[in-house]
Amino acid sequence: TVLSRCQRFDLRRIETEELTAHIASIAQKEKVAIEPGALALLARAAEGSVRDALSLLDQAIAHQMGDSAESSISAEDARSMLGLADRGRVLDLFEKLMAGQIADALTDLRDLYDGGAGPLVIMQDLLEATHFLTRVKVAPGSEGFFDGGSAEAARVVEMAGKLTVPSLTRAWQ
């Protein structure tokens, strides 16, 4: 009886590009300078939720005002606020893991952790890198984890050429 009187709304997740554009327009209206890289990090962290993206933008603005209200919010500021690892360093870690250089990989993991990146975030980034490498290997030109024009994307394409699908499948597992 209760269910028949309820309305149900199934909300879909917003694509990262659309979410990035939305928070960019809000930042512009609020006269907040924010770099495109920071916008992308906030949208990615929001995982398709507009509400979460707006909350993260508010946090970034508050974080910026605490440092200096004159500067723009950089990707490094957003990464630090979110406790994220640098993607280039995540690729270094992934490359060392795949090469079997475990001692060096553990040192890199410790450096990322000491830099403020949480272990679960690092694991999620490694999973996303594995997924993206697999996509590039199977369907060249695909996009996802990295901006298609970035230096990291070029590096991933090179790395995907050196790895096999079975090794990437094992890495995923």
C-alpha positions, 0 to 999 in steps of 0.5 A: 500500500505504501509503495503504491502511493510513493513516487520513484525517481531514478536519477542517472549519473552525469557524464564527467564532461557535462559535470565539469562544464556545469561546475565551471559555469558556476565557478564563473558566475561566482567569480572564482578562478579555477584551472581546467585540471582542478575542474576535472578532478572535482568532477571525477571525485563527484562520480557523476553526482551534481550535489557532490560536485557542488559540495566539492567546489564549495570546499575548494573555494573555502580551501582557496580563501584560506590560502589566498583569495587572489590566486586561482584554484589549481589542479594541485590544490584540488588534488591536495584537498581531495587527498588524490595521488598524482596520475603520473606517479600512479603510472610510475607505481603501476609500471614498477608493479608490472615490471616486478620491481616490488621494493621500488613500488613500495617506496613509491607507495610510501611517497604517495602516502606521505604526500597525502594520498590515501591508500584506498585512493591509490588502489582506486587509481591503480584500478582505473589505470588498469582499466584504461590501459586495457581499453587502450589495448583493446580499443585504441583511441578510447578515453576515460582515466586520462585526458586524451591530449595529456602527456599521461595519455601518450605514456599510457598508449606507449605502456599499453603497447608493451603489455599483454591483455592477459597481464592486464587481466591479472593486474585487474584481478 
